[in-house]
Amino acid sequence: MSILQTILEHKRKEIDQARNVVSLSEMKRRAEQAPPVRPFRDSLRGHGLSVIAEIKKASPSKGMMVKEFHPASLAQEFESHGAAALSVLTDSEFFQGDPTYIQAVKSAASIPVLRKDFIIDEYQVYESRSIGADAILLIVSALSQKALEQFYRLARSVGMDVLVEVHSADEVQRVNAIQAEIIGVNNRDLGTFNVSLDTSLRLKPLIRSEAVTVSESGIADSKDALVLREAGFDAVLVGEGLMLSSNRKKTLQQIKQA
């Protein structure tokens, strides 16, 4: 069983438990009462290469990255150093995240916030809106085409933007078919967790020209960022490169300067 399959199996059980605590109808009601969203897509369309700075405590590949982990402080730090948006890991079992981190980050920063999790049920879409997410991540390899389109349309109907993540040419065709507005290429293979920027370079020409494009994972410095910018990407999502950096300000600003 791949790492992704293991995560999704656990996520299904997690969702069933959550429904027993807060019903779907109640989650829908909470979503309707959530504050207005911030424009995630628009934040990535500025001049130069935009940076989505990721707030992440741990990962299956790196383990614990930050012992003194304060999402609100990180949000303020990343915003002050020029991040266009923030990505917040909310998966608890494998990334030591928590949905409450979204609320903490939204209170601390003024830029848009992406909820990064493994969305496989409509319940999670409403939950994301209810906790204040401005956008969600949909991983194509985790969803059927029917589910991908359903959750994409649902998220848009409640006001959230959607970062749709691909890793292969077939997946690019699938997201082009639903006319996704923000398409991210994950340089990390979720089956093995190996990383290569060549994935972004190979898939970028296949993505519909109207989409905002994001390269995700494996961006460590300005050299990587420059390669991706020259390939035509609008933005990069940087997680471990920032969280493990000894000088986050310098790392973020160097990537932006690309």
C-alpha positions as CSV (number, residue, x, y, z in Angstrom):
1,M,0.0,0.0,0.0
2,S,1.4,3.4,-1.0
3,I,1.7,6.3,1.5
4,L,-1.2,8.1,-0.2
5,Q,-3.4,5.0,0.1
6,T,-2.6,4.6,3.7
7,I,-3.4,8.3,4.4
8,L,-6.7,8.1,2.5
9,E,-7.8,4.9,4.3
10,H,-7.3,6.7,7.6
11,K,-9.0,9.8,6.4
12,R,-12.2,7.9,5.6
13,K,-12.4,6.7,9.2
14,E,-11.6,10.2,10.4
15,I,-14.5,11.7,8.4
16,D,-16.9,9.1,9.7
17,Q,-16.0,10.0,13.3
18,A,-16.3,13.7,12.6
19,R,-19.8,13.2,11.2
20,N,-20.8,11.6,14.5
21,V,-19.7,14.7,16.4
22,V,-21.0,17.4,14.0
23,S,-23.6,16.4,11.4
24,L,-23.4,17.4,7.8
25,S,-26.4,19.6,8.1
26,E,-24.9,21.5,11.0
27,M,-21.6,21.8,9.1
28,K,-23.5,23.3,6.2
29,R,-25.1,25.8,8.5
30,R,-21.7,26.8,9.9
31,A,-20.3,27.2,6.4
32,E,-23.1,29.6,5.6
33,Q,-22.2,31.8,8.6
34,A,-18.5,31.9,7.9
35,P,-16.9,35.3,7.2
36,P,-16.2,36.4,3.6
37,V,-13.4,34.7,1.8
38,R,-10.2,36.4,0.7
39,P,-9.3,36.2,-3.0
40,F,-6.7,33.3,-3.2
41,R,-6.5,33.1,-7.0
42,D,-6.1,36.9,-7.4
43,S,-3.3,36.9,-4.9
44,L,-1.2,34.7,-7.1
45,R,-1.5,36.8,-10.2
46,G,0.8,39.6,-9.2
47,H,4.0,40.6,-11.0
48,G,6.9,38.1,-10.8
49,L,6.7,34.8,-9.0
50,S,4.2,34.7,-6.1
51,V,5.0,32.5,-3.1
52,I,2.5,30.4,-1.1
53,A,4.3,29.9,2.2
54,E,3.3,26.7,3.9
55,I,2.8,26.3,7.6
56,K,3.7,22.7,8.4
57,K,4.8,21.0,11.6
58,A,5.8,17.6,10.3
59,S,5.6,15.2,7.3
60,P,5.9,11.5,6.7
61,S,9.1,12.1,4.8
62,K,10.9,14.5,7.2
63,G,9.3,13.8,10.5
64,M,9.1,16.7,13.0
65,M,10.3,19.9,11.4
66,V,9.5,22.5,14.1
67,K,9.4,21.7,17.8
68,E,8.3,25.2,18.8
69,F,5.4,25.4,16.4
70,H,3.2,28.6,16.5
71,P,1.0,28.9,13.4
72,A,-0.1,32.5,14.1
73,S,3.5,33.7,14.5
74,L,4.6,31.9,11.4
75,A,1.7,33.5,9.5
76,Q,2.7,37.0,10.5
77,E,6.4,36.2,9.7
78,F,5.6,34.9,6.2
79,E,3.2,37.8,5.4
80,S,5.7,40.4,6.5
81,H,8.4,38.8,4.3
82,G,6.3,39.0,1.2
83,A,4.2,35.8,0.9
84,A,1.2,36.2,-1.3
85,A,-0.8,33.5,0.4
86,L,-0.5,30.9,3.1
87,S,-1.0,27.1,3.0
88,V,-1.9,25.4,6.3
89,L,-1.6,21.6,6.9
90,T,-4.6,20.4,8.8
91,D,-4.1,16.6,8.7
92,S,-3.4,15.5,12.2
93,E,-2.4,11.8,11.8
94,F,0.4,12.2,9.3
95,F,1.3,15.9,9.4
96,Q,0.5,16.8,13.0
97,G,-1.8,19.6,11.8
98,D,-5.2,20.7,13.1
99,P,-8.2,22.5,11.5
100,T,-8.0,25.1,14.3
101,Y,-4.7,26.3,12.8
102,I,-6.8,27.8,9.9
103,Q,-8.6,30.1,12.4
104,A,-5.4,31.0,14.2
105,V,-3.7,31.9,10.9
106,K,-6.7,33.9,9.6
107,S,-6.7,36.0,12.7
108,A,-3.0,36.7,12.5
109,A,-2.6,37.5,8.9
110,S,-4.5,39.4,6.2
111,I,-3.5,37.3,3.1
112,P,-5.6,34.4,1.8
113,V,-5.3,30.9,3.4
114,L,-5.4,27.6,1.7
115,R,-6.5,24.5,3.6
116,K,-4.1,21.7,2.7
117,D,-5.5,18.3,3.5
118,F,-6.8,15.2,1.8
119,I,-10.3,16.2,0.7
120,I,-12.3,13.1,-0.3
121,D,-15.8,14.0,1.0
122,E,-18.3,16.9,0.7
123,Y,-18.3,17.1,4.5
124,Q,-14.7,18.4,4.4
125,V,-15.6,21.0,1.8
126,Y,-18.2,22.5,4.1
127,E,-15.9,22.1,7.1
128,S,-13.2,24.0,5.3
129,R,-15.5,26.9,4.6
130,S,-16.8,26.8,8.2
131,I,-13.3,27.2,9.7
132,G,-12.4,30.1,7.4
133,A,-10.4,28.6,4.6
134,D,-10.3,30.8,1.5
135,A,-9.3,27.9,-0.8
136,I,-8.9,24.1,-0.6
137,L,-6.6,21.6,-2.2
138,L,-8.0,18.8,-4.3
139,I,-5.5,16.0,-5.2
140,V,-6.5,14.5,-8.5
141,S,-4.9,11.1,-7.7
142,A,-7.1,10.8,-4.7
143,L,-10.4,11.3,-6.5
144,S,-12.5,9.9,-9.2
145,Q,-13.4,12.3,-12.0
146,K,-16.9,12.5,-10.8
147,A,-15.8,13.3,-7.2
148,L,-13.2,15.8,-8.5
149,E,-15.8,17.7,-10.4
150,Q,-18.4,17.5,-7.6
151,F,-16.1,18.9,-4.9
152,Y,-14.6,21.5,-7.3
153,R,-18.1,22.9,-8.1
154,L,-19.2,22.7,-4.5
155,A,-16.2,24.6,-3.2
156,R,-16.7,27.3,-5.8
157,S,-20.4,27.5,-5.0
158,V,-19.6,28.3,-1.4
159,G,-17.1,31.0,-2.4
160,M,-13.7,29.2,-2.0
161,D,-11.0,28.9,-4.7
162,V,-9.6,25.5,-5.5
163,L,-6.0,24.5,-6.0
164,V,-6.2,21.3,-8.1
165,E,-3.1,19.2,-7.8
166,V,-1.7,17.0,-10.6
167,H,1.4,14.7,-11.0
168,S,1.0,13.2,-14.5
169,A,-0.1,14.1,-18.0
170,D,-3.3,12.1,-17.6
171,E,-4.2,14.1,-14.5
172,V,-3.5,17.4,-16.4
173,Q,-6.1,16.2,-19.0
174,R,-8.6,15.6,-16.2
175,V,-8.3,19.0,-14.7
176,N,-8.3,20.8,-18.0
177,A,-11.6,19.0,-18.7
178,I,-13.2,20.7,-15.7
179,Q,-11.6,24.0,-16.6
180,A,-9.8,24.3,-13.3
181,E,-8.7,27.9,-12.7
182,I,-5.7,27.1,-10.4
183,I,-3.6,24.1,-11.3
184,G,-0.7,23.0,-9.1
185,V,2.0,20.5,-10.2
186,N,3.2,18.5,-7.2
187,N,6.9,17.6,-7.7
188,R,6.6,15.0,-5.0
189,D,5.3,11.6,-6.0
190,L,2.7,10.8,-3.3
191,G,3.2,7.1,-3.8
192,T,6.9,7.2,-3.0
193,F,7.4,10.8,-1.7
194,N,10.4,11.3,-4.1
195,V,10.8,14.8,-5.4
196,S,11.8,16.2,-8.8
197,L,11.3,19.6,-10.3
198,D,11.3,17.9,-13.7
199,T,7.7,17.0,-13.1
200,S,6.7,20.7,-13.2
201,L,8.8,21.4,-16.3
202,R,7.3,18.4,-18.1
203,L,3.7,19.1,-17.3
204,K,3.6,22.9,-17.6
205,P,3.2,23.0,-21.4
206,L,0.1,20.6,-21.1
207,I,-1.8,22.9,-18.8
208,R,-4.6,25.1,-20.2
209,S,-3.2,28.6,-20.8
210,E,-6.0,30.3,-18.9
211,A,-5.1,28.6,-15.6
212,V,-3.0,30.1,-12.8
213,T,-0.2,27.6,-12.4
214,V,1.6,26.7,-9.2
215,S,4.7,24.5,-8.7
216,E,4.6,22.6,-5.4
217,S,7.3,20.9,-3.3
218,G,11.1,20.7,-3.8
219,I,11.7,24.5,-4.1
220,A,14.7,25.2,-1.9
221,D,16.2,28.4,-3.2
222,S,16.2,31.2,-5.8
223,K,17.8,28.9,-8.4
224,D,14.9,26.5,-8.3
225,A,12.4,29.4,-8.3
226,L,14.1,31.0,-11.3
227,V,13.8,27.8,-13.3
228,L,10.1,27.6,-12.6
229,R,9.5,31.2,-13.3
230,E,11.2,30.9,-16.7
231,A,9.0,27.8,-17.4
232,G,6.0,30.1,-17.0
233,F,4.7,29.3,-13.5
234,D,2.8,32.0,-11.7
235,A,3.5,30.8,-8.2
236,V,5.4,28.3,-6.1
237,L,4.2,26.6,-2.9
238,V,7.1,26.3,-0.5
239,G,6.9,24.2,2.7
240,E,9.9,22.3,3.8
241,G,12.2,24.8,2.2
242,L,10.9,27.5,4.5
243,M,10.2,25.4,7.6
244,L,13.7,23.9,7.7
245,S,15.5,27.1,6.8
246,S,17.7,28.7,9.4
247,N,16.8,32.1,7.9
248,R,13.2,32.1,6.7
249,K,13.2,35.8,5.8
250,K,16.2,35.4,3.5
251,T,14.9,32.2,1.9
252,L,11.5,33.6,1.1
253,Q,12.8,36.9,-0.2
254,Q,15.3,35.1,-2.4
255,I,12.6,33.0,-3.9
256,K,10.4,36.0,-4.5
257,Q,13.3,37.8,-6.2
258,A,13.4,35.1,-8.9
